[in-house]
Every structure is written in C-alpha cells, then in structure tokens.
Amino acid sequence: MGTGLLDDKVIVIVGGTSGIGLSAARAMLRAGARVACVGLDEQSVGRARTELGDAARVLVGDATAAGTVERAIELACGEWGRLDGLYHVAGGSGRRMGDGPLHEASDEAWEYTLRLNVTSVFRSNRAAVRQFLKQGRGGAVVNVGSVLAWAPSPEFFGTYAYAAAKCAIVGMTRSAAAYYARENIRFNVLAAGLVETPMSQRAAGNERIMTFVRAKQPLDGGRIGQPEDLDAAAVYLFSDGARFVTGQVLAVDGGWSVSEGRGPA
C-alpha cells in the first residue's frame, strides 16, 4: 500500500540505481509513484531491476551524454503517458582526476568534475522542462547538491571544482525556478551532507575523517548520513504538499552547515 503522497505521479530519477537515487526510487514507489531510473552501468542497473521489480523501469545511460535523459523521459511517457517530476542525483567527485586546492588542481579535473556535476544537470533539467512545456501542466525538478557549496571543510574535503559545481547547481536551479514559475514548473535543491554511498568510500574508511564527521554532523548521535535520510524530503518536494515551494535549497546534512566539527571542550 502506498502512502498516497505521490499517487500516480511519474518521476524519472537520474542516478537511480545506487545510493541516494535507489533509496529514493524505493521510497517513491512506496508513496505511489511510477518511476523510471537511469544508471551508469549494467551491473547497478541489473541490481536495481531485481530490487525494484516490475513497478519501475530501469535503463543504462551516462547522465553527461546528450540524449540519455530524453530516452528515459520517452520511456516514462511511453509507459505511463506523461512526466511529473525529474530527480537528478547523478554526480560525483573529481578527486581521482586531480581535483583539490587551487594550486594542486588540474585542468582535466576541473573539466571532468564540471561535466559530471553541472553539464549532466543542465542536460537533464533541460530535457524535463521541454517535456513539461509540451505537456502544458507543470512539473517538478529536484537536483541533489552538497553543503560543500557554502560550508567548506578545508582539511578533509578540499576539492574546489566539486564545490564550484555544487554552487553552480544552486544558481541554475534558482534561476530556472524564477523563470518557469509562471508555467507552474518548480525547481528545488536537496543539499546533502556526507552520505554513505559508493562516492564516499574514501571518507567512510578513514577514522580521522569519521571522527570529524561525527562532530560535524551531530544529529542522531553524530554519524555519516544514510541514503534513506534524504527520502522523505525528496518525496515531499515532488508531492502536492510542496506545490507552493520553488527556488529553495533544503540542507539534509545532520547539522553540517551549522556545526564547527569539534566535540565539546
């Protein structure tokens, strides 16, 4: 039985076959939505198909490539007749490509990280807006960002291209929210703290970083976030309960953005 919050809504999740995106797909299905997920590789797509079953549609695609999200939207519309929402989760670190502080960062890391985190969002959001305008009934876009856009951690998370990319997501999302409000198309950002996903394995495996995170994200006993911590916020932003909400950045970060990252004296 669904909760009814998303009954019959059709939502495409870009990056929906692992981590935050897969957790959201499960939550949205429970809430009554119909979901189409895009994943980067056959392995994650296969696992998602097995887990989500016939209630969802899952396809392989690179979010940075032209045409990927259009294919997902075509699939969703072909199955269920329309698109109601786009949830963009796909992105990642450029650390292995050389992202870091300015004096260390490479041109290749900058270009790779912005393509992965900004170009992909630009292309997915554009595809969704074009479909919403074609349908003439509004819609909702939620982009996953990061608290590193405005709450840096220089010692442990000093990747400047990544921070710039997450700032760009906020700027583009708010600009789109302003422009398309008259069309009843809503845009919002979920800004995550450190969440336990495949991207965060470096941090999760480092005890010094985890000691810092337990103080920096002090809610719920102090811990690394879990993908399901973002689910309720995502469901809300796609629901009719958020029909008067656009252009907002909601931090789901365990207190990261308001904490010093130090334990009590």
N, C-alpha and C positions, 0 to 999 in steps of 0.2 A: 504494500500500500504506500503510495506517495504521500508527501505532506501537503501537496496541493499548491505550494508556493510557486512552482514552475509548471503547473499542469499544461501539457500540450505545447509548451514553448520549444522551439527548435534552435539549438545552440551548437555552434562549431567551436571546438577547443583546439587551438594551435599549440602543439606540445602537450597533447592529451594522453600520452601513452606511458608516462612515468612521472614520479614525483608529484608536484603540486597539481599538474594537469590531470593525471589519472585519478588522484583523490577527488578532484572537483567533478570529474565525469561520474564517479560513483555517487557523489552527493547530489548532483543534478538529476540523475536517473531516479534516485530515491524521492526527489522533490517533484517528480512527474514530467521532467523534460525529455525530449528526444535529442540525442547527442551524436554528433559526428566528430571524431578525433583525428588529428594529423600527428603522426610520429615520424621520427627521422630514419629509423632503420627497421628491418624486417623482424628482428628479434623482439624489440619492445612492442611493435605492432602486434605480433603474434601473441605475446603475453596479454596485451590489453584485450584482444579479441576473445581470448579464452575467458578472461575475468569478467568482462562486461557482457558477453553473450550477445544474443540476438537483439537486445534492446538498444544497441548502439551500432554505429557504422565506423569503421576504422580504416585509414589508408596511410600508405607510406608517402612522405613528401618532405622536402627541405624547405623550411619556412623562409629562407633567404632567397629562394629561387622564384622567378616570375612564374605565375600560373598555378602555384601549389595551392594557395588558399581558394583561388577561383574553382579549382577542381573539387575541393571539399564543400564549398558552398553549392556547387552544382549537384553534388551527391546528396546533400541535405535537402535541397529543394526538390530534387527528383523523387526522393523517398517520401517527404512529408509536406511538400507544397510551398514552403516559404522558409525565410530565415528570420529569427527573432533576436539572436544575440551572437556575438563573437567574443570569445575569451582567449586573449593572447598570453600564453605562458612561456612559449619558447624563447630561449636566450641562453646566455652562459658567460663564463669567464674567458678572458683572453690571456690569462697568466702564462699558460704553456706556450703562447706565441710571443711572449715578451712584454706583456702589459705590466706596468709598475709605475713608480715615481717618474717624473718628467725626465730626469737625467739618465734614466735607465730604459725607458720605454722605446720600443722600436716602431718605425713607420708601419711595418707589417702587422704588429699587434694592434695599433690604432685602427687601421683599415679593417682588419678581421673583426675586432670587437664591435665596431660601429655597424658593420654589415650584419653581424649576428644579432645584435640587440636593437638596432634602430631601423635599418633597412627592412628587416623582417616585419617589424611592427607597422611601418609605413605601408608596406605592400598588403598586409592582412587587413588593416583598417580601411585602406582604400577599396579593397575588394568588397568588404562588408558594406561600406557606405553606398557604393554603386548599386548593390543589391537592395538595400533599404530604400533608396530613391526610386528604383524601378518598381518596387512593391507599393510605395506611397503610404506606408502605415507605420513608419518609425522603426525603432530598434534600439539595441543597447550594445555598447562595446566596453569591455573591461580589459585593461592592459596591466600585466604584472610588472611592477617596478621594484625598486630597492630603497631602503632607508639610507644607503650609502650615497644617494643623490644629494642629501643635505646633512647627513650625520656621519662624517667620515671616521675611520679608525686607522690612523696612520701606521701603527705598529704592525698590525696583523692583516689588514685588508687594504693595502696601498696600491690599488690598481686604478689608475687615473682614467684610462679610456673607458673602463666599465662604469665608473662614477659619472663620467660625461654622458655616456649612453643613457643611463637611467635618468639623468636630468633632462635629456632630450625627449624621452618618453613623456615626462610630465608636461613639458612645454607643448609638444604636439597634441597631447590628449586634451589639454585645457583649451588650446586654440580651436580644435575640432569641436569641443563641447560648445564654445561660444558661437561658432559659425552654423552648426547644424541643429541648434536648439529649436529654431523655427520649424524644422522638419520633424520634430519630436524624436530626434536621434540623440541618445545620451552617451556620454563618454566619461569614464572614471578610471582611476588607477588604484590598484591594491599594491602598496609598498611593503614588501616583506623584509623582515629581519633575517637573521641566519636560520635557514630551514634545512633539515636533514634530507638532502636529495643527492643524486649522483654528482652534481656540481660541487657540493660542499664536503666531499670526502677528505680533502686535504685538511680542512679546518677540524672536522669531526674526529680525525685521527691524531690530533695534536693536543696533548693535555694542557700545555700553556695557553693555547687559544681557547680551549674549552673552559679553563678556569676564568679567563677573561669574559667569555660569553655568559657564564652563569651569573656574573655580576652585571654585565651589560644588558642582559635580558632577564631581569629579576622576577618577573611574574611567574606564578605557578611553581614556586620553589627554585627558580633560576635554572634555565635549561635551553638547549637548542630547540628551535621550533620543529614541529612536525607538519607534513603537508596538509593534514586534515585541519590544522589550526586556521587555515585560510578559507575553508569550505563554506562556513556559514556566511561570511562576508561576501563571497562570490555569489552565492545563491541569492542573498538579499539584493545585491546590486542589479541582478537580472530580473528580479521579481517586480510585480506591480507595486509592491510596497515602496520601491525606490523610484517610482515614476516621476517624482519631482526633484530628483537628485542628479545633477550633472556637473562636470568640471571639478570633481573632488578627488583628493588624494587621501586614501584611508590607510594608515600605517597599521599593519598587523605584525608587531615586532617584539612582543614580550616586554616592552618598555625600553628598547634600544635607544630610541630617539630622545628619551628624557632621562637617561641614566649615564653616569660617568664611567661605568665599567670597573668600579673599585668596590671592594667589600667594605663593611663598616670598620671604622678605625679601632 
